[in-house]
């Protein structure tokens, strides 16, 4: 499975980091980062994972709709 993070829509609320610090951390620019993710371009990042775990709840809670699970 893949976690997709679209940073262009991130408002830096920190919800994903609070819910799922396993996969997300705050960056110096005030937006969240998907840890160890591959850059896809256009501020989109993806990380392949075996277990989505808390990232699903982070996706459900993100007010910007920036996190997607595929
Ligand atoms: S929950 Fe969404 S908007 Fe908030 S910091 Fe995380 S990615 Fe950005």
Backbone and ligand atoms as CSV (ligand in chain L), in Angstrom:
chain,resi,resn,atom,element,x,y,z
A,1,UNK,N,N,0.847,-1.192,0.000
A,1,UNK,CA,C,0.000,0.000,0.000
A,1,UNK,C,C,0.880,1.239,0.000
A,2,UNK,N,N,0.276,2.329,-0.384
A,2,UNK,CA,C,1.027,3.579,-0.441
A,2,UNK,C,C,0.324,4.671,0.357
A,3,UNK,N,N,1.134,5.453,1.045
A,3,UNK,CA,C,0.649,6.687,1.654
A,3,UNK,C,C,1.083,7.814,0.725
A,4,UNK,N,N,0.140,8.643,0.322
A,4,UNK,CA,C,0.448,9.788,-0.539
A,4,UNK,C,C,0.221,11.067,0.260
A,5,UNK,N,N,1.184,11.968,0.201
A,5,UNK,CA,C,1.044,13.243,0.907
A,5,UNK,C,C,1.227,14.393,-0.073
A,6,UNK,N,N,0.197,15.200,-0.179
A,6,UNK,CA,C,0.239,16.386,-1.046
A,6,UNK,C,C,0.522,17.600,-0.169
A,7,UNK,N,N,1.800,17.997,-0.129
A,7,UNK,CA,C,2.193,19.112,0.748
A,7,UNK,C,C,1.649,20.454,0.284
A,8,UNK,N,N,1.293,20.554,-1.000
A,8,UNK,CA,C,0.817,21.846,-1.506
A,8,UNK,C,C,-0.459,22.277,-0.795
A,9,UNK,N,N,-1.203,21.309,-0.255
A,9,UNK,CA,C,-2.475,21.626,0.414
A,9,UNK,C,C,-2.345,21.664,1.931
A,10,UNK,N,N,-1.159,21.373,2.435
A,10,UNK,CA,C,-0.975,21.289,3.894
A,10,UNK,C,C,-1.050,22.678,4.525
A,11,UNK,N,N,-1.876,22.789,5.578
A,11,UNK,CA,C,-1.999,24.067,6.298
A,11,UNK,C,C,-1.207,24.047,7.608
A,12,UNK,N,N,-0.479,22.954,7.841
A,12,UNK,CA,C,0.408,22.902,9.005
A,12,UNK,C,C,-0.300,22.809,10.338
A,13,UNK,N,N,-1.471,22.183,10.354
A,13,UNK,CA,C,-2.240,22.105,11.612
A,13,UNK,C,C,-1.618,21.149,12.620
A,14,UNK,N,N,-0.826,20.193,12.136
A,14,UNK,CA,C,-0.142,19.259,13.034
A,14,UNK,C,C,-0.957,18.035,13.422
A,15,UNK,N,N,-2.173,17.909,12.933
A,15,UNK,CA,C,-3.032,16.779,13.328
A,15,UNK,C,C,-2.397,15.445,12.960
A,16,UNK,N,N,-1.846,15.356,11.761
A,16,UNK,CA,C,-1.266,14.076,11.323
A,16,UNK,C,C,-0.096,13.684,12.210
A,17,UNK,N,N,0.690,14.661,12.636
A,17,UNK,CA,C,1.843,14.377,13.484
A,17,UNK,C,C,1.384,13.921,14.863
A,18,UNK,N,N,0.334,14.549,15.380
A,18,UNK,CA,C,-0.195,14.148,16.688
A,18,UNK,C,C,-0.774,12.744,16.633
A,19,UNK,N,N,-1.449,12.422,15.539
A,19,UNK,CA,C,-2.122,11.135,15.407
A,19,UNK,C,C,-1.144,10.039,15.013
A,20,UNK,N,N,-0.163,10.393,14.182
A,20,UNK,CA,C,0.654,9.350,13.543
A,20,UNK,C,C,2.101,9.805,13.388
A,21,UNK,N,N,2.784,9.928,14.509
A,21,UNK,CA,C,4.190,10.361,14.453
A,21,UNK,C,C,5.084,9.271,13.858
A,22,UNK,N,N,4.541,8.059,13.734
A,22,UNK,CA,C,5.318,6.998,13.070
A,22,UNK,C,C,5.652,7.400,11.634
A,23,UNK,N,N,4.714,8.069,10.977
A,23,UNK,CA,C,4.908,8.386,9.569
A,23,UNK,C,C,5.044,9.882,9.271
A,24,UNK,N,N,4.599,10.737,10.183
A,24,UNK,CA,C,4.609,12.173,9.886
A,24,UNK,C,C,5.406,12.955,10.927
A,25,UNK,N,N,6.039,14.032,10.463
A,25,UNK,CA,C,6.731,14.955,11.358
A,25,UNK,C,C,6.565,16.363,10.798
A,26,UNK,N,N,6.706,17.355,11.688
A,26,UNK,CA,C,6.624,18.735,11.219
A,26,UNK,C,C,7.976,19.141,10.645
A,27,UNK,N,N,7.922,19.933,9.590
A,27,UNK,CA,C,9.132,20.395,8.933
A,27,UNK,C,C,9.386,21.850,9.315
A,28,UNK,N,N,10.590,22.329,9.006
A,28,UNK,CA,C,10.948,23.707,9.371
A,28,UNK,C,C,10.109,24.740,8.641
A,29,UNK,N,N,9.516,24.384,7.519
A,29,UNK,CA,C,8.685,25.341,6.787
A,29,UNK,C,C,7.260,25.404,7.327
A,30,UNK,N,N,7.001,24.689,8.434
A,30,UNK,CA,C,5.688,24.779,9.065
A,30,UNK,C,C,4.659,23.816,8.509
A,31,UNK,N,N,5.067,23.003,7.562
A,31,UNK,CA,C,4.164,21.990,7.022
A,31,UNK,C,C,4.615,20.614,7.500
A,32,UNK,N,N,3.692,19.656,7.372
A,32,UNK,CA,C,4.045,18.291,7.753
A,32,UNK,C,C,4.847,17.630,6.641
A,33,UNK,N,N,5.632,16.620,7.035
A,33,UNK,CA,C,6.397,15.802,6.088
A,33,UNK,C,C,6.070,14.339,6.320
A,34,UNK,N,N,5.975,13.611,5.243
A,34,UNK,CA,C,5.869,12.156,5.314
A,34,UNK,C,C,7.287,11.605,5.391
A,35,UNK,N,N,7.600,10.966,6.488
A,35,UNK,CA,C,8.979,10.537,6.746
A,35,UNK,C,C,9.468,9.533,5.700
A,36,UNK,N,N,10.683,9.726,5.254
A,36,UNK,CA,C,11.359,8.797,4.334
A,36,UNK,C,C,10.618,8.587,3.021
A,37,UNK,N,N,9.814,9.582,2.645
A,37,UNK,CA,C,9.002,9.421,1.439
A,37,UNK,C,C,9.789,9.782,0.187
A,38,UNK,N,N,9.292,9.258,-0.924
A,38,UNK,CA,C,9.886,9.543,-2.226
A,38,UNK,C,C,9.150,10.728,-2.842
A,39,UNK,N,N,9.905,11.680,-3.382
A,39,UNK,CA,C,9.282,12.860,-3.980
A,39,UNK,C,C,8.754,12.520,-5.372
A,40,UNK,N,N,7.506,12.864,-5.617
A,40,UNK,CA,C,6.893,12.586,-6.918
A,40,UNK,C,C,6.865,13.825,-7.804
A,41,UNK,N,N,7.191,14.965,-7.232
A,41,UNK,CA,C,7.084,16.239,-7.953
A,41,UNK,C,C,5.794,16.942,-7.581
A,42,UNK,N,N,5.762,18.242,-7.819
A,42,UNK,CA,C,4.559,19.013,-7.506
A,42,UNK,C,C,4.186,18.953,-6.038
A,43,UNK,N,N,5.201,18.848,-5.175
A,43,UNK,CA,C,5.002,18.781,-3.727
A,43,UNK,C,C,4.248,17.541,-3.278
A,44,UNK,N,N,4.236,16.518,-4.125
A,44,UNK,CA,C,3.612,15.258,-3.728
A,44,UNK,C,C,4.692,14.245,-3.348
A,45,UNK,N,N,4.398,13.489,-2.318
A,45,UNK,CA,C,5.331,12.485,-1.817
A,45,UNK,C,C,4.609,11.161,-1.612
A,46,UNK,N,N,5.348,10.067,-1.757
A,46,UNK,CA,C,4.718,8.768,-1.520
A,46,UNK,C,C,5.650,7.864,-0.744
A,47,UNK,N,N,5.044,7.026,0.074
A,47,UNK,CA,C,5.786,6.052,0.867
A,47,UNK,C,C,5.066,4.715,0.778
A,48,UNK,N,N,5.805,3.674,0.346
A,48,UNK,CA,C,5.211,2.333,0.306
A,48,UNK,C,C,5.332,1.713,1.688
A,49,UNK,N,N,4.247,1.150,2.172
A,49,UNK,CA,C,4.238,0.543,3.503
A,49,UNK,C,C,3.491,-0.792,3.445
A,50,UNK,N,N,3.857,-1.688,4.352
A,50,UNK,CA,C,3.107,-2.942,4.457
A,50,UNK,C,C,1.852,-2.717,5.276
A,51,UNK,N,N,2.004,-1.909,6.310
A,51,UNK,CA,C,0.884,-1.670,7.216
A,51,UNK,C,C,0.637,-0.160,7.297
A,52,UNK,N,N,-0.521,0.262,6.813
A,52,UNK,CA,C,-0.851,1.694,6.816
A,52,UNK,C,C,-0.996,2.218,8.239
A,53,UNK,N,N,-1.535,1.385,9.098
A,53,UNK,CA,C,-1.643,1.721,10.518
A,53,UNK,C,C,-2.309,3.068,10.763
A,54,UNK,N,N,-1.652,3.905,11.563
A,54,UNK,CA,C,-2.241,5.169,11.987
A,54,UNK,C,C,-2.370,6.172,10.849
A,55,UNK,N,N,-1.735,5.909,9.708
A,55,UNK,CA,C,-1.841,6.859,8.590
A,55,UNK,C,C,-3.269,6.972,8.073
A,56,UNK,N,N,-4.051,5.904,8.235
A,56,UNK,CA,C,-5.462,5.983,7.810
A,56,UNK,C,C,-6.215,7.010,8.653
A,57,UNK,N,N,-5.990,6.958,9.960
A,57,UNK,CA,C,-6.661,7.929,10.829
A,57,UNK,C,C,-6.158,9.343,10.540
A,58,UNK,N,N,-4.882,9.467,10.252
A,58,UNK,CA,C,-4.332,10.778,9.891
A,58,UNK,C,C,-5.000,11.304,8.628
A,59,UNK,N,N,-5.173,10.419,7.652
A,59,UNK,CA,C,-5.829,10.825,6.405
A,59,UNK,C,C,-7.260,11.268,6.676
A,60,UNK,N,N,-7.948,10.517,7.517
A,60,UNK,CA,C,-9.345,10.839,7.830
A,60,UNK,C,C,-9.459,12.157,8.593
A,61,UNK,N,N,-8.413,12.529,9.304
A,61,UNK,CA,C,-8.467,13.716,10.174
A,61,UNK,C,C,-7.849,14.954,9.540
A,62,UNK,N,N,-7.201,14.817,8.414
A,62,UNK,CA,C,-6.499,15.964,7.803
A,62,UNK,C,C,-7.501,16.958,7.221
A,63,UNK,N,N,-7.515,18.188,7.736
A,63,UNK,CA,C,-8.492,19.176,7.254
A,63,UNK,C,C,-8.218,19.649,5.840
A,64,UNK,N,N,-6.996,19.450,5.382
A,64,UNK,CA,C,-6.659,19.878,4.024
A,64,UNK,C,C,-6.890,18.800,2.979
A,65,UNK,N,N,-7.231,17.606,3.416
A,65,UNK,CA,C,-7.397,16.494,2.477
A,65,UNK,C,C,-6.109,16.175,1.744
A,66,UNK,N,N,-4.989,16.310,2.440
A,66,UNK,CA,C,-3.680,16.138,1.790
A,66,UNK,C,C,-3.163,14.711,1.808
A,67,UNK,N,N,-3.759,13.847,2.632
A,67,UNK,CA,C,-3.213,12.505,2.820
A,67,UNK,C,C,-4.157,11.485,2.207
A,68,UNK,N,N,-3.593,10.638,1.372
A,68,UNK,CA,C,-4.406,9.610,0.706
A,68,UNK,C,C,-3.727,8.261,0.848
A,69,UNK,N,N,-4.531,7.223,0.932
A,69,UNK,CA,C,-4.033,5.848,1.001
A,69,UNK,C,C,-4.452,5.145,-0.284
A,70,UNK,N,N,-3.480,4.492,-0.913
A,70,UNK,CA,C,-3.808,3.760,-2.153
A,70,UNK,C,C,-3.405,2.298,-2.002
L,1,LIG,S1,S,-3.166,16.996,9.090
L,1,LIG,FE1,FE,-3.046,17.624,6.925
L,1,LIG,S2,S,-3.063,19.872,6.944
L,1,LIG,FE2,FE,-2.598,19.185,9.023
L,1,LIG,S3,S,-0.330,19.177,9.107
L,1,LIG,FE3,FE,-0.990,17.103,8.530
L,1,LIG,S4,S,-0.961,17.071,6.283
L,1,LIG,FE4,FE,-0.921,19.225,6.934
